[in-house]
């Protein structure tokens, strides 16, 4: 029957040939991907109205980029008392892991959210994790509960049991250590490859400049990048790849990013450059605000990183509304050499500190094929965007420059760590100036009050 249906007259068709033929036919019939949405940082206990805007965007794919739930336990900020969670004299950690039962309950709550349930009905959902759904804030390979966390995440994502990162061995343990994965979507000639990294399972401690991905994941990533070509390659990282704001906000505070592991980031950039792969860009989350960054000195074309964070957690939600303008001013003041700033931005800083999601639109019918990268607010309105064509994301040997060499002449080549110190640390300088003024004002106020009190006491004695 199969041989007749295939038109192979009377001959015997080997089962492998049949399967390969059917696989090719299925690939050719697969529709192109036109719209992709992504997001991160969704607290399962908070209202999540943003799902309506994501559904209205009508994506074919939704990508989780981490902190899909907040599974760890955050203790209150206490400077004094028996359990001090902040300050140089703190004696207990601010974050502690929750039990497997509690993690499962939080995943169930997130999965049963009405808006997210509606999205899952018609949209393919894939994803990776970050620290809070990994199980502990800022944790890496040292976290002991990561095997359990991996099982819970993949069950949340409805990962097929026969997938590489879900397959169980004889002892019911997952064969792959970590949740990294890749997907190839769309028909031949219009394929979109999505590579999702795991920046937790194998990561060395922060500031160690050790490994971010671990040997096995690095080998896997090299094979993926040097594998069959695709029109577009999206690399999903839970933390920012291009931006390194910690170089300008430290030592006041630090944000996790690939920039805290400079050797690993250089290795990643070189791997992409050596693969000669066109159409590569990043998507990321984690930082609780949205922005688009760019680096021109990695490949022969601009390399973008579209950051969307978060679906519920955002920096402006953490402070009273009267302070929003001050926060936006500080965001504008903080130097960022890689951030894309143009008229498409809602605010001058070109960051967005309210709930947001990321959006990618691909127009395969345009000549040349066009791409739109966007960060959208909870109403689906654009807050920052970039429009490019696939030709813009193809290597041009005549314009190619190697990362870290001769890049100072390019606008998006000078890293934050290379800024003059007066520019790099202007936020710190402003903080200490403001602190000094307030301290002097307080001392002055105390002096005035003390002087008035002394005069009053002396007057009372004289009377």
LUMTIGU-593326 format. One record per residue (C-alpha): chain; residue number from 0; y, x, z. Coordinates in pm, 1 decimal, m for minus. Each point is the difference from the previous one (the first is absolute). Example, Ala and Ser with C-alpha at 12.3 -4.5 7.8 and 13.67 -1.06 7.14 Angstrom:
BEGIN
{site 'A' 0 {m450.0 1230.0 780.0}}
{site 'A' 1 {344.0 137.0 m66.0}}
# end
This chain:
BEGIN
{site 'A' 0 {0.0 0.0 0.0}}
{site 'A' 1 {246.3 274.4 94.7}}
{site 'A' 2 {m74.6 204.6 m310.5}}
{site 'A' 3 {55.8 m301.1 m221.9}}
{site 'A' 4 {321.0 m90.4 178.3}}
{site 'A' 5 {122.8 357.2 m45.2}}
{site 'A' 6 {m94.6 m10.3 m368.4}}
{site 'A' 7 {m251.6 285.9 30.4}}
{site 'A' 8 {m268.9 m122.9 m237.4}}
{site 'A' 9 {m341.5 0.5 165.9}}
{site 'A' 10 {58.2 338.2 164.4}}
{site 'A' 11 {m42.8 77.1 365.2}}
{site 'A' 12 {324.6 40.7 189.2}}
{site 'A' 13 {m13.7 212.9 311.8}}
{site 'A' 14 {130.7 m175.0 313.7}}
{site 'A' 15 {257.3 275.2 58.6}}
{site 'A' 16 {142.8 m49.2 m349.1}}
{site 'A' 17 {26.4 m373.6 59.3}}
{site 'A' 18 {181.6 53.4 328.9}}
{site 'A' 19 {241.5 246.2 m156.4}}
{site 'A' 20 {71.3 m240.8 m284.4}}
{site 'A' 21 {59.7 m288.6 238.3}}
{site 'A' 22 {224.3 219.6 215.5}}
{site 'A' 23 {209.5 95.6 m304.1}}
{site 'A' 24 {28.8 m363.7 m107.0}}
{site 'A' 25 {107.3 m100.7 352.1}}
{site 'A' 26 {260.8 276.6 4.1}}
{site 'A' 27 {142.6 m109.1 m336.6}}
{site 'A' 28 {23.0 m360.3 116.8}}
{site 'A' 29 {173.0 87.7 326.4}}
{site 'A' 30 {364.9 m112.8 m19.3}}
{site 'A' 31 {281.9 253.4 38.7}}
{site 'A' 32 {171.4 34.9 335.9}}
{site 'A' 33 {361.9 m112.6 m23.0}}
{site 'A' 34 {107.7 m38.5 363.0}}
{site 'A' 35 {m102.2 185.3 314.8}}
{site 'A' 36 {132.7 m69.2 350.3}}
{site 'A' 37 {m45.0 221.3 303.0}}
{site 'A' 38 {109.3 21.7 360.8}}
{site 'A' 39 {m64.8 138.3 345.3}}
{site 'A' 40 {77.1 m50.5 367.7}}
{site 'A' 41 {m98.2 m362.0 70.3}}
{site 'A' 42 {m24.8 m93.8 365.2}}
{site 'A' 43 {m261.3 m274.6 21.3}}
{site 'A' 44 {179.8 m158.7 297.8}}
{site 'A' 45 {333.8 m41.3 m180.9}}
{site 'A' 46 {98.6 m272.7 m247.8}}
{site 'A' 47 {m71.7 110.2 m359.2}}
{site 'A' 48 {213.6 m216.8 m232.3}}
{site 'A' 49 {18.7 281.7 m256.7}}
{site 'A' 50 {m338.9 m101.8 m147.0}}
{site 'A' 51 {173.1 m289.0 m179.4}}
{site 'A' 52 {225.2 243.8 m187.9}}
{site 'A' 53 {m298.3 219.4 m88.1}}
{site 'A' 54 {m192.6 m300.1 m132.2}}
{site 'A' 55 {303.5 m107.1 m205.1}}
{site 'A' 56 {7.8 348.2 m155.3}}
{site 'A' 57 {m346.2 m91.7 m132.9}}
{site 'A' 58 {m171.9 339.2 25.3}}
{site 'A' 59 {m349.2 63.9 m131.4}}
{site 'A' 60 {m57.4 273.3 258.0}}
{site 'A' 61 {120.2 40.3 358.4}}
{site 'A' 62 {m30.1 341.4 165.8}}
{site 'A' 63 {4.6 52.6 376.1}}
{site 'A' 64 {153.7 337.7 89.3}}
{site 'A' 65 {m81.2 5.9 369.4}}
{site 'A' 66 {91.1 m151.1 335.2}}
{site 'A' 67 {m164.5 m311.4 m141.7}}
{site 'A' 68 {m32.2 m101.6 363.1}}
{site 'A' 69 {135.3 150.0 319.7}}
{site 'A' 70 {m326.1 70.3 176.2}}
{site 'A' 71 {106.4 240.4 272.8}}
{site 'A' 72 {170.4 m95.5 325.7}}
{site 'A' 73 {366.0 92.1 53.5}}
{site 'A' 74 {108.2 39.0 358.7}}
{site 'A' 75 {358.3 m86.4 102.3}}
{site 'A' 76 {264.0 272.0 m11.1}}
{site 'A' 77 {37.4 125.5 358.3}}
{site 'A' 78 {213.2 294.9 100.2}}
{site 'A' 79 {m73.5 m35.9 372.5}}
{site 'A' 80 {m285.5 m131.9 213.0}}
{site 'A' 81 {m369.3 77.8 38.0}}
{site 'A' 82 {m74.1 m29.9 m372.0}}
{site 'A' 83 {274.0 180.0 m192.9}}
{site 'A' 84 {m46.3 m33.8 m376.3}}
{site 'A' 85 {316.8 173.5 m124.7}}
{site 'A' 86 {210.5 298.3 96.1}}
{site 'A' 87 {m91.4 361.6 69.7}}
{site 'A' 88 {m178.7 m103.5 320.3}}
{site 'A' 89 {m221.3 m272.8 m148.4}}
{site 'A' 90 {m347.3 m4.8 151.9}}
{site 'A' 91 {m185.7 m258.4 m214.0}}
{site 'A' 92 {m18.6 m45.4 m380.0}}
{site 'A' 93 {213.1 m273.3 m155.1}}
{site 'A' 94 {m286.7 m113.4 m227.9}}
{site 'A' 95 {m365.3 m47.2 92.0}}
{site 'A' 96 {m293.9 m124.5 m212.7}}
{site 'A' 97 {m126.7 m355.2 38.2}}
{site 'A' 98 {m363.5 m103.3 17.6}}
{site 'A' 99 {m210.5 m77.2 m306.9}}
{site 'A' 100 {m2.0 m366.1 100.5}}
{site 'A' 101 {379.6 m9.9 20.9}}
{site 'A' 102 {37.1 182.5 m333.5}}
{site 'A' 103 {m233.2 m253.1 m163.3}}
{site 'A' 104 {200.0 m287.8 147.5}}
{site 'A' 105 {321.4 141.5 m140.8}}
{site 'A' 106 {m155.5 45.4 m344.2}}
{site 'A' 107 {m126.8 m359.6 12.5}}
{site 'A' 108 {347.6 m124.2 86.8}}
{site 'A' 109 {153.5 195.8 m287.7}}
{site 'A' 110 {m262.8 m114.2 m248.9}}
{site 'A' 111 {38.6 m365.3 96.8}}
{site 'A' 112 {378.1 2.1 m36.9}}
{site 'A' 113 {82.3 m295.7 m225.0}}
{site 'A' 114 {219.6 194.3 m244.6}}
{site 'A' 115 {m241.4 290.3 m30.2}}
{site 'A' 116 {m293.0 m239.2 m45.1}}
{site 'A' 117 {184.4 m162.5 m292.1}}
{site 'A' 118 {59.6 341.9 m157.6}}
{site 'A' 119 {m366.9 99.0 29.7}}
{site 'A' 120 {m113.6 m308.2 m191.2}}
{site 'A' 121 {134.0 125.0 m335.2}}
{site 'A' 122 {87.8 367.4 47.4}}
{site 'A' 123 {m220.0 308.1 18.8}}
{site 'A' 124 {72.4 173.2 333.1}}
{site 'A' 125 {m66.8 370.3 55.1}}
{site 'A' 126 {139.6 247.6 249.5}}
{site 'A' 127 {m8.5 293.1 236.3}}
{site 'A' 128 {110.7 44.5 361.4}}
{site 'A' 129 {263.9 173.5 208.6}}
{site 'A' 130 {8.4 84.1 369.3}}
{site 'A' 131 {23.7 m339.8 171.7}}
{site 'A' 132 {m297.7 m151.1 m184.2}}
{site 'A' 133 {m175.3 337.4 19.0}}
{site 'A' 134 {11.6 m64.3 372.1}}
{site 'A' 135 {273.0 212.4 157.7}}
{site 'A' 136 {362.6 87.0 m71.6}}
{site 'A' 137 {42.7 330.8 m189.4}}
{site 'A' 138 {m372.3 77.6 34.9}}
{site 'A' 139 {m200.7 227.5 m227.8}}
{site 'A' 140 {m353.7 136.2 m11.9}}
{site 'A' 141 {m18.0 34.1 378.9}}
{site 'A' 142 {m13.4 m378.8 48.9}}
{site 'A' 143 {m347.0 m92.2 128.0}}
{site 'A' 144 {m3.4 m362.3 m111.7}}
{site 'A' 145 {46.3 66.8 m372.1}}
{site 'A' 146 {m355.3 m91.0 m106.9}}
{site 'A' 147 {31.9 m344.2 156.7}}
{site 'A' 148 {350.9 m38.1 m141.7}}
{site 'A' 149 {m129.4 79.2 m348.9}}
{site 'A' 150 {m257.2 m276.9 18.0}}
{site 'A' 151 {257.2 m252.4 125.3}}
{site 'A' 152 {252.3 85.7 m272.5}}
{site 'A' 153 {m250.4 m20.7 m284.5}}
{site 'A' 154 {m129.4 m332.5 128.8}}
{site 'A' 155 {361.9 m123.0 9.7}}
{site 'A' 156 {41.9 106.8 m363.5}}
{site 'A' 157 {m330.0 m170.1 m97.9}}
{site 'A' 158 {m122.6 331.9 m134.3}}
{site 'A' 159 {m329.0 m48.2 m190.6}}
{site 'A' 160 {m296.9 143.8 184.6}}
{site 'A' 161 {m100.9 208.2 m302.9}}
{site 'A' 162 {339.4 172.3 m39.3}}
{site 'A' 163 {13.6 376.1 66.6}}
{site 'A' 164 {208.5 m36.3 314.8}}
{site 'A' 165 {m198.0 m298.7 128.9}}
{site 'A' 166 {m358.6 96.1 m80.9}}
{site 'A' 167 {m223.5 21.4 308.7}}
{site 'A' 168 {m268.8 259.7 53.9}}
{site 'A' 169 {m333.4 m43.1 179.0}}
{site 'A' 170 {170.3 9.6 339.7}}
{site 'A' 171 {265.2 m256.8 m102.5}}
{site 'A' 172 {275.3 263.8 m7.8}}
{site 'A' 173 {246.5 21.6 m283.2}}
{site 'A' 174 {m75.9 286.7 m234.6}}
{site 'A' 175 {363.8 83.6 m70.3}}
{site 'A' 176 {208.2 141.6 282.7}}
{site 'A' 177 {333.5 m168.3 m61.9}}
{site 'A' 178 {134.2 m294.8 m198.8}}
{site 'A' 179 {133.3 177.1 m310.9}}
{site 'A' 180 {m88.0 m176.6 m326.0}}
{site 'A' 181 {98.4 m40.3 m365.1}}
{site 'A' 182 {8.3 m298.2 m235.7}}
{site 'A' 183 {42.5 m16.2 m377.0}}
{site 'A' 184 {147.8 m329.8 m114.5}}
{site 'A' 185 {70.2 m147.8 m341.6}}
{site 'A' 186 {m134.2 57.9 m352.6}}
{site 'A' 187 {m33.2 334.5 m176.2}}
{site 'A' 188 {340.3 125.3 m111.5}}
{site 'A' 189 {176.1 m206.2 265.5}}
{site 'A' 190 {m183.5 120.8 306.8}}
{site 'A' 191 {160.9 34.9 340.2}}
{site 'A' 192 {m171.5 238.9 238.6}}
{site 'A' 193 {68.2 m54.0 371.5}}
{site 'A' 194 {m86.4 288.5 232.2}}
{site 'A' 195 {19.7 m85.2 369.9}}
{site 'A' 196 {13.2 295.8 238.8}}
{site 'A' 197 {m114.0 17.2 360.8}}
{site 'A' 198 {264.2 194.3 194.0}}
{site 'A' 199 {m165.6 m51.5 340.7}}
{site 'A' 200 {m374.6 64.4 15.4}}
{site 'A' 201 {14.7 377.2 m71.9}}
{site 'A' 202 {361.1 78.6 89.2}}
{site 'A' 203 {80.5 289.2 232.1}}
{site 'A' 204 {258.7 m43.4 279.8}}
{site 'A' 205 {364.5 m50.6 m92.1}}
{site 'A' 206 {210.1 315.0 m49.6}}
{site 'A' 207 {m316.6 209.3 m36.6}}
{site 'A' 208 {45.1 29.6 m378.5}}
{site 'A' 209 {m377.9 m36.0 m16.0}}
{site 'A' 210 {m189.2 m233.6 m229.0}}
{site 'A' 211 {108.3 m350.6 m85.1}}
{site 'A' 212 {m302.4 m120.3 m197.5}}
{site 'A' 213 {m290.8 227.3 92.7}}
{site 'A' 214 {m221.1 196.4 m239.9}}
{site 'A' 215 {m216.1 m289.5 m120.2}}
{site 'A' 216 {297.5 m221.8 m81.7}}
{site 'A' 217 {183.8 282.8 m176.2}}
{site 'A' 218 {m304.8 61.3 m220.9}}
{site 'A' 219 {m25.2 m371.5 m73.9}}
{site 'A' 220 {372.1 m23.4 m84.3}}
{site 'A' 221 {m22.7 293.8 m238.9}}
{site 'A' 222 {m286.3 m170.9 m185.7}}
{site 'A' 223 {193.8 m326.0 m16.8}}
{site 'A' 224 {311.6 163.7 m142.0}}
{site 'A' 225 {m198.5 204.2 m252.2}}
{site 'A' 226 {m217.6 m296.7 m100.2}}
{site 'A' 227 {46.7 m237.4 m295.3}}
{site 'A' 228 {362.4 m58.7 m95.8}}
{site 'A' 229 {180.4 m321.9 86.9}}
{site 'A' 230 {338.5 m125.4 m116.8}}
{site 'A' 231 {125.1 m25.8 358.4}}
{site 'A' 232 {m122.1 165.2 320.6}}
{site 'A' 233 {119.3 m133.3 335.3}}
{site 'A' 234 {m66.3 214.3 306.7}}
{site 'A' 235 {23.2 m199.0 321.3}}
{site 'A' 236 {80.7 190.9 319.5}}
{site 'A' 237 {56.7 m167.6 335.0}}
{site 'A' 238 {278.9 248.8 77.6}}
{site 'A' 239 {283.4 116.8 m223.7}}
{site 'A' 240 {m80.8 278.8 m244.6}}
{site 'A' 241 {334.9 104.9 m145.1}}
{site 'A' 242 {251.7 m81.3 273.4}}
{site 'A' 243 {13.1 214.6 313.0}}
{site 'A' 244 {271.5 m152.7 215.6}}
{site 'A' 245 {m138.9 178.5 305.0}}
{site 'A' 246 {166.1 313.9 m134.8}}
{site 'A' 247 {337.4 m170.1 57.7}}
{site 'A' 248 {m69.7 m235.8 293.2}}
{site 'A' 249 {m178.5 254.3 219.8}}
{site 'A' 250 {9.3 81.6 282.0}}
{site 'A' 251 {139.5 m346.8 80.6}}
{site 'A' 252 {m313.0 m165.0 m141.8}}
{site 'A' 253 {m270.1 69.8 m256.7}}
{site 'A' 254 {m159.0 m212.1 m270.2}}
{site 'A' 255 {m351.6 75.3 m117.1}}
{site 'A' 256 {m11.2 115.5 m360.5}}
{site 'A' 257 {m164.3 252.3 m229.5}}
{site 'A' 258 {311.7 210.9 57.2}}
{site 'A' 259 {m131.0 82.8 349.2}}
{site 'A' 260 {m294.1 168.2 m178.6}}
{site 'A' 261 {187.6 206.8 m261.4}}
{site 'A' 262 {m304.8 197.8 m115.9}}
{site 'A' 263 {m195.3 m320.2 m58.2}}
{site 'A' 264 {287.3 m164.4 m185.0}}
{site 'A' 265 {35.2 304.3 m224.6}}
{site 'A' 266 {m375.4 m11.3 m60.9}}
{site 'A' 267 {23.0 m368.3 m95.8}}
{site 'A' 268 {287.5 62.8 m240.9}}
{site 'A' 269 {m177.6 293.8 m161.8}}
{site 'A' 270 {m319.2 m204.4 m37.6}}
{site 'A' 271 {190.7 m269.8 m188.2}}
{site 'A' 272 {179.9 256.6 m216.8}}
{site 'A' 273 {m320.1 189.8 m83.6}}
{site 'A' 274 {m181.7 m320.7 m92.9}}
{site 'A' 275 {252.4 m55.7 m283.9}}
{site 'A' 276 {m23.0 m368.7 81.2}}
{site 'A' 277 {288.2 m218.4 m120.3}}
{site 'A' 278 {128.6 m322.6 151.4}}
{site 'A' 279 {m52.2 96.9 365.9}}
{site 'A' 280 {208.7 m139.1 285.7}}
{site 'A' 281 {m41.0 m68.7 373.1}}
{site 'A' 282 {24.2 m306.0 220.3}}
{site 'A' 283 {30.4 32.8 378.5}}
{site 'A' 284 {86.9 m177.4 325.3}}
{site 'A' 285 {22.2 76.3 376.3}}
{site 'A' 286 {373.6 59.6 63.1}}
{site 'A' 287 {116.2 m363.4 57.0}}
{site 'A' 288 {252.2 4.8 m282.9}}
{site 'A' 289 {m13.6 m7.4 m377.9}}
{site 'A' 290 {128.8 261.4 m244.4}}
{site 'A' 291 {m81.4 175.6 m328.4}}
{site 'A' 292 {m11.5 379.4 m16.0}}
{site 'A' 293 {m48.2 238.9 m289.1}}
{site 'A' 294 {m94.3 363.0 m66.8}}
{site 'A' 295 {69.0 165.1 m335.1}}
{site 'A' 296 {m163.5 336.3 61.1}}
{site 'A' 297 {m369.5 m81.7 29.2}}
{site 'A' 298 {m105.9 m93.1 m350.8}}
{site 'A' 299 {186.8 m11.9 m327.3}}
{site 'A' 300 {122.3 m351.0 85.5}}
{site 'A' 301 {159.0 m172.4 304.6}}
{site 'A' 302 {m248.2 m76.0 277.4}}
{site 'A' 303 {92.2 m312.0 198.8}}
{site 'A' 304 {m98.3 m126.1 344.9}}
{site 'A' 305 {64.9 m370.6 64.4}}
{site 'A' 306 {m2.7 m63.0 374.3}}
{site 'A' 307 {m43.2 m352.9 135.1}}
{site 'A' 308 {m2.4 m51.1 376.1}}
{site 'A' 309 {m47.9 m239.2 153.2}}
{site 'A' 310 {m121.5 m351.0 m58.7}}
{site 'A' 311 {99.6 m91.8 356.6}}
{site 'A' 312 {104.5 326.8 166.4}}
{site 'A' 313 {344.0 127.5 m100.8}}
{site 'A' 314 {261.8 214.7 172.3}}
{site 'A' 315 {271.1 m266.3 m4.9}}
{site 'A' 316 {m229.1 m247.6 175.1}}
{site 'A' 317 {m31.5 242.7 290.4}}
{site 'A' 318 {373.0 m9.6 86.2}}
{site 'A' 319 {256.3 m279.4 59.3}}
{site 'A' 320 {175.9 m130.9 m315.2}}
{site 'A' 321 {344.6 135.1 105.5}}
{site 'A' 322 {m144.1 351.8 m31.6}}
{site 'A' 323 {m132.6 m45.4 m355.7}}
{site 'A' 324 {319.8 134.5 m157.1}}
{site 'A' 325 {m14.6 306.9 222.6}}
{site 'A' 326 {m362.2 60.6 m98.6}}
{site 'A' 327 {85.2 m31.3 m370.0}}
{site 'A' 328 {285.0 246.7 46.1}}
{site 'A' 329 {m235.1 248.8 167.0}}
{site 'A' 330 {m253.2 m49.1 m281.7}}
{site 'A' 331 {275.3 79.4 m252.0}}
{site 'A' 332 {111.5 300.6 203.9}}
{site 'A' 333 {m351.1 148.5 30.4}}
{site 'A' 334 {m42.4 242.3 m292.9}}
{site 'A' 335 {m287.8 m67.8 m238.2}}
{site 'A' 336 {m16.5 220.9 m306.3}}
{site 'A' 337 {m283.1 m195.1 m164.0}}
{site 'A' 338 {114.2 m360.9 41.5}}
{site 'A' 339 {95.5 m185.6 m317.4}}
{site 'A' 340 {352.8 m137.2 39.2}}
{site 'A' 341 {157.6 m223.8 m261.8}}
{site 'A' 342 {160.9 m339.8 m49.2}}
{site 'A' 343 {m331.3 m183.3 39.3}}
{site 'A' 344 {9.2 60.9 377.2}}
{site 'A' 345 {112.2 m281.9 224.8}}
{site 'A' 346 {146.6 244.3 252.7}}
{site 'A' 347 {172.6 333.7 m52.0}}
{site 'A' 348 {m275.8 188.8 179.6}}
{site 'A' 349 {m253.9 m134.9 m253.4}}
{site 'A' 350 {m234.4 m74.9 288.3}}
{site 'A' 351 {m97.1 m346.7 119.0}}
{site 'A' 352 {m79.6 m59.4 366.6}}
{site 'A' 353 {m111.4 m364.9 m11.9}}
{site 'A' 354 {m354.1 m127.2 m85.2}}
{site 'A' 355 {m88.1 93.2 m357.1}}
{site 'A' 356 {m281.3 50.2 m249.2}}
{site 'A' 357 {m45.9 224.3 m301.1}}
{site 'A' 358 {m37.7 m124.2 m356.9}}
{site 'A' 359 {m106.6 165.3 m324.7}}
{site 'A' 360 {43.5 m175.7 m334.0}}
{site 'A' 361 {m153.9 135.1 m320.2}}
{site 'A' 362 {105.7 m132.2 m338.8}}
{site 'A' 363 {m283.6 107.4 m230.8}}
{site 'A' 364 {154.4 m190.0 m290.9}}
{site 'A' 365 {322.0 202.7 0.6}}
{site 'A' 366 {41.2 302.1 m227.6}}
{site 'A' 367 {m22.7 234.1 178.1}}
{site 'A' 368 {m180.6 m155.5 296.6}}
{site 'A' 369 {249.8 m63.7 279.6}}
{site 'A' 370 {m38.3 25.7 377.8}}
{site 'A' 371 {204.7 m149.2 279.3}}
{site 'A' 372 {m29.1 129.0 358.6}}
{site 'A' 373 {154.5 m228.2 261.9}}
{site 'A' 374 {35.8 m59.5 370.0}}
{site 'A' 375 {51.1 m371.1 66.4}}
{site 'A' 376 {118.0 m186.5 308.3}}
{site 'A' 377 {m168.4 m293.2 175.4}}
{site 'A' 378 {151.8 m240.0 m255.6}}
{site 'A' 379 {m130.5 196.9 m296.7}}
{site 'A' 380 {342.4 141.6 m90.6}}
{site 'A' 381 {29.1 361.3 m110.4}}
{site 'A' 382 {164.6 243.9 243.6}}
{site 'A' 383 {m59.5 320.6 m199.2}}
{site 'A' 384 {m169.6 67.5 m333.7}}
{site 'A' 385 {m68.9 251.5 m276.3}}
{site 'A' 386 {m69.8 m79.0 m366.6}}
{site 'A' 387 {m191.3 254.7 m208.5}}
{site 'A' 388 {m224.6 15.5 m304.4}}
{site 'A' 389 {m339.5 162.8 m25.3}}
{site 'A' 390 {157.2 258.7 m228.4}}
{site 'A' 391 {224.6 102.0 291.8}}
{site 'A' 392 {m313.7 69.9 204.0}}
{site 'A' 393 {m160.0 230.3 m252.1}}
{site 'A' 394 {15.4 376.8 23.7}}
{site 'A' 395 {250.1 171.2 m225.6}}
{site 'A' 396 {m85.9 369.5 m7.5}}
{site 'A' 397 {348.3 99.0 m111.8}}
{site 'A' 398 {152.7 m161.3 310.6}}
{site 'A' 399 {m279.8 80.7 241.8}}
{site 'A' 400 {85.0 194.4 313.1}}
{site 'A' 401 {m238.8 116.3 268.3}}
{site 'A' 402 {56.0 m142.4 347.4}}
{site 'A' 403 {189.0 241.5 220.3}}
{site 'A' 404 {118.9 226.8 m281.5}}
{site 'A' 405 {323.9 m40.2 m190.4}}
{site 'A' 406 {36.6 m353.9 129.5}}
{site 'A' 407 {337.5 32.3 169.1}}
{site 'A' 408 {174.9 m102.2 m319.7}}
{site 'A' 409 {m181.1 m334.8 2.4}}
{site 'A' 410 {140.0 m288.9 202.2}}
{site 'A' 411 {m333.4 m95.5 159.1}}
{site 'A' 412 {m140.6 347.7 59.9}}
{site 'A' 413 {169.5 132.6 313.2}}
{site 'A' 414 {m208.5 m93.4 303.5}}
{site 'A' 415 {158.8 m120.1 323.1}}
{site 'A' 416 {m108.2 319.3 177.7}}
{site 'A' 417 {208.9 202.7 m245.9}}
{site 'A' 418 {328.6 m173.7 83.0}}
{site 'A' 419 {278.6 200.6 171.3}}
{site 'A' 420 {m37.9 m40.5 375.1}}
{site 'A' 421 {333.3 m179.2 40.6}}
{site 'A' 422 {m119.2 m265.8 m246.0}}
{site 'A' 423 {m360.0 m9.4 112.6}}
{site 'A' 424 {84.4 m53.5 366.6}}
{site 'A' 425 {311.3 m213.3 m32.2}}
{site 'A' 426 {m177.1 m294.2 164.9}}
{site 'A' 427 {m83.8 222.2 297.0}}
{site 'A' 428 {358.3 130.7 8.6}}
{site 'A' 429 {133.3 m357.2 m6.5}}
{site 'A' 430 {m235.8 m97.9 280.0}}
{site 'A' 431 {108.7 284.7 226.5}}
{site 'A' 432 {367.9 m60.4 m82.0}}
{site 'A' 433 {m34.8 m366.9 86.2}}
{site 'A' 434 {m197.7 86.7 312.8}}
{site 'A' 435 {265.8 253.2 104.9}}
{site 'A' 436 {281.1 m250.3 m53.5}}
{site 'A' 437 {m182.3 m264.1 202.9}}
{site 'A' 438 {m78.3 252.5 272.7}}
{site 'A' 439 {363.0 113.3 17.0}}
{site 'A' 440 {114.4 m362.2 3.9}}
{site 'A' 441 {m241.4 m72.6 284.3}}
{site 'A' 442 {116.5 304.2 193.8}}
{site 'A' 443 {360.6 m102.8 m60.1}}
{site 'A' 444 {m70.7 m353.6 117.2}}
{site 'A' 445 {m173.5 126.5 312.6}}
{site 'A' 446 {294.1 233.8 68.6}}
{site 'A' 447 {252.5 m280.6 m36.2}}
{site 'A' 448 {m199.9 m231.1 225.6}}
{site 'A' 449 {m47.0 277.1 256.3}}
{site 'A' 450 {371.8 84.8 m10.0}}
{site 'A' 451 {98.1 m364.6 49.7}}
{site 'A' 452 {m246.2 m33.2 287.0}}
{site 'A' 453 {133.0 315.3 171.8}}
{site 'A' 454 {360.1 m118.8 m35.3}}
{site 'A' 455 {m95.7 m341.4 137.5}}
{site 'A' 456 {m180.0 153.8 297.1}}
{site 'A' 457 {293.1 233.3 75.7}}
{site 'A' 458 {243.1 m287.5 m23.1}}
{site 'A' 459 {m211.6 m204.7 238.6}}
{site 'A' 460 {m3.7 290.8 249.6}}
{site 'A' 461 {376.6 42.3 m22.5}}
{site 'A' 462 {52.4 m369.7 56.9}}
# end
